[in-house]
Amino acid sequence: MGFLTSLRVSSVAWVLLPTLVVSWVMTEDRTRFAVEGYGAAAANSALEALFVPAAACAGCAAWEAWRLRRAGIWRLPHGRGRYAVAANALAPVALLGAAGLLTSLASAWVELRAVPDLAGVPMLLTGVLVLVSHSAVGFLLGSLLPGLLSAPLMLLASYLWMGMPATMEPPLRYLNGLPTGSVQVTETFAVGSWAAPGLLALGLVAGTMAAVAPLLRQVAVRVLAAAGCVTAAALGAYAIVADWEYEPRTVPRAFTPVCAGEAPAVCVPPEYRAALPGAREAADEVIPLLAAAGFTVPERIVMQSDRAPLPENSWLFYSDPTLTEGQHRESIAFSPLPWHPPCSFATTTDWDLESTARAWLWLTAGEPETFNRHDEHLRAAEEIRALPVAEQQEWFRSIEEPLTVCRPEVL
């Protein structure tokens, strides 16, 4: 049967348009939290809507398998093998999955003006594997149960598997292939973010193929082979993310920053180029005040991942094209705070000490006494500012080490 004929008589013809529309809308909604112009963010936003084509593919695959079973195809003598027959029936389902994913990518491109970069390719490949695995499992279930039962059952199971783990304890939340967070412009997801769900998806596909393998004539052998493939893949995927916490692992992104001015130069990722004028203006106002308070002016004030080592003679700050003038001044004012890797879950730095330090920097940068902290921190900062400049600097140097030490968080 030709592809167009298969598509015309397939259940895919009924769900194709709704799947594309929902994929577009869901991706458009996810891009609200993404970085415009960042390719990895476009891939991430598209994959956040992956549950739509995955569920549609699973349901349609189950229905097509039931149609073949009802027609007695597997009992008829034919020149093609089972895999070829299944591939012909699943070709429209493959079109459905590909069209859904491409629609999500198109929606992300329209909203973010970005196409996936090299960092997004592994994520998208994992998305393809997830779609294939849902289709394979749906086809297997449809070969065993009536279509009126297997199709809605797979539709529901696929939707729940893609949606529920994000509300569960780690590491289950990292195994379904649906991103659990938005990728930041200074970071990319760690390898395990796509390797774990990709491995599980491969195991499900291999298990499905083993379950219907014509060379394995005994049912018990096929069941054991299928169970072995799925179990091995599941254990391997679990091992990759077993020690992950509630936030997905990320690694610093390598990029060439764009900078403005000097003494110090203010540098941001290329996607945040529009934020440079505001950051530069804030630095011109705040840095002289910090220098007057005894700080040695660095060579650069940079925006980068807080997981990456800070270059020598640099301060770390945050910028964003949406920041106001006051927010940029605040970010520059806090840039002398000592750099340290983020604390793990349930640990934190000395919050009271850090709040006092931020209040002191806020006042030192010439801001009014409306600092967004508790009154006791503001009062402590005012008392420190009453000291001579040398003593204020001595106090700041004395707290640098405690601000870099993580300790158990007291709730």
Secondary structure, DSSP 8 states (H G I E B T S, - for coil): --HHHHHHHSTHHHHHHHHHHHHHHHHHHHGGGS-TT-HHHHHHHHHHTTHHHHHHHHHHHHHHHHHHHHTTGGGS--SS-HHHHHHHHHHHHHHHHHHHHHHHHHHHHHHHS----GGGHHHHHHHHHHHHHHHHHHHHHHHHS-HHHHHHHHHHHHHHHHHSGGGS-TTGGGSSS--SS---TTEEE-THHHHHHHHHHHHHHHHHHHHT-TT--SHHHHHHHHHHHHHHHHHHHHHHHTT--SS--EEE-----EEE-SSSEEEE-GGGGGGHHHHHHHHHHHHHHHHHTT----SEEE---TTS---TTEEE----TT--HHHHHHHHHTTTS-------TTEE--HHHHHHHHHHHHHHTT--S--SS-HHHHHHHHHHHTS-HHHHHHHHHHHHTGGG--EE---
